[in-house]
Amino acid sequence: MFWLTIRSGFTFQTKKMDGTKVMGLRNVSSICSLSEMDDHDLSRLLDKPRLNIERQRSFDERSLSELPMILTRGSYDNYEGMHSPCGRSGIDTPASWDRNSFDPHPIVAEAWEALRRTLVYFRGQPVGTIAAYDHASEEVLNYDQVFVRDFVPSALAFLMNGEPEIVKNFLLKTLQLQGWEKKVDRFKLGEGAMPASFKVLHDPVRKLDTIIADFGESAIGRVAPVDSGFWWIILLRAYTKSTGDLSLAERPECQKGMRLILTLCLAEGFDTFPTLLCADGCSMIDRRMDVYGYPIEIQALFYMALRCALSMLKQDAEGKDCIERIEKRLHALSYHMRSYFWLDFQQLNDIYRYKTEEYSHTAVNKFNVIPDSIPDWIFDFMPTRGGYFIGNVSPARMDFRWFCLGNCIAILSSLATPEQSVAIMDLIEARWDELVGEMPLKIAYPAIEKHEWRIVTGCDPKNTRWSYHNGGSWPVLLWLLTAACIKTGRPQIARQAIDLAETRLLKDGWPEYYDGKLGRFIGKQARKYQTWSIAGYLVAKMMLEDPSHLGMIALEEDKQRKPMIKRSSSWNC
Ligand code: GLC
């Protein structure tokens, strides 16, 4: 639905993003605009493996950068319009999409160099990238480790650049770590738990490399990373899509690894909701920030990992049961999320008028949310058109905060319906100053202040208002925004955000995060040369140049789970 098909006759050349390789000849004589495409074209884009960037790509995989002379403003508008039929945009679109807009920016080469400096080797093989290469910082803490979640944008950058080996090595190495016995004090963790991070120790005397890993037993707060296993599965699919190499995912140990991760989440117990219950700080926001319970980030990653696993698990004796449970869970999870986590103007108005203390199946206000608990800021923040998945839903509690990662992953995994995806993008545009400001992108909005900050964070000096996890701006999120923009047919939003990032990232030394309402200040305690800030930028650039990369990190709508939910007024024009 969102991509261009090229048919016959044209010559082109292109380079790898790090400027090292040039590739072949092609012919083009006509293109068909996005509006002429159907779902089938989208599914082909998302389904197609990309062996690597150097192989001869088929016509319909070609990048916009290869079409500079033919892609006019008109066809670009068509492209945008696919998921936003109402016309739109407070954001300036480029007058034309010419070749220059895809010429490598001077900081691209610098970014590749900086990324390569972070490579970690185990017995001569690259197995990951450290979290930050910040020599100036007095305290290394654990930023010299390979974090599973931090490695994802690095991995995508390498895949997109035709270097899948490091990703394969990483997947196999972390799989081995999963097999370790994991204990916090005297308490054993589930078999499927994946590490938050690991470190390679080099013994120059014995010429031996060994690994230490952290499953939460050393982490600040002692929380196990629920997101690691999900990212691992998502990355395994990205590798498979990108290379076309099915043999890795089909290996018995990878099949077992997936099953073990999901067994942790699919067990039946006291749960009355299909969402996954978890502790505060078990994902990217790894400190106490009121993200316990059913945080959107985990639910969206859970949904995506389930769908990725479904596409890779074998229907054999061991896989069959797992597949069945995944299917049932997906069905219930998508219904729950789309119904209860979704907020737009109409829904907000409904909650505002909720009755409370309703008993029995006929209750409208199922979780007994008290309208007085709706925070004031949301009434100004909610645009007439637009919406998002809120931060958390549990009995008598709705966390209305907007979280970037969860909403972008909801778009990429198609947890969001096409209408909801459009609405999420509409909201980002409508609240550009709040969410993007001067540096993309707010991790969460708004910040928690004063008394609430004391209670919620436990007086955390790192998470003061508009800093770090508490309303800070994280450049790494640029790749997620870009992917979501491409999937919803709105690349100009990503372009705008990338332009902003480019004015400062290199100059500022690739900070981990920025502070302030507009993200103007380099974060109070931000690391410099934070690897995922560098890799996130590169991935965003490469995706915008060649949107067919999106296939490795996005899933099309699951037709079987098409929603029965009525459109609310903010989705209409
Ligand atoms: C911080 C972030 C976490 C990240 C880690 C390494 O703890 O909150 O998400 O994985 O740094 O960069």
Boltz pocket constraint, residues with backbone or C-beta under 6 A from the ligand:
constraints:
  - pocket:
      binder: B
      contacts: [[A, 131], [A, 142], [A, 143], [A, 147], [A, 149], [A, 150], [A, 283], [A, 284], [A, 285], [A, 286]]
      max_distance: 6.0
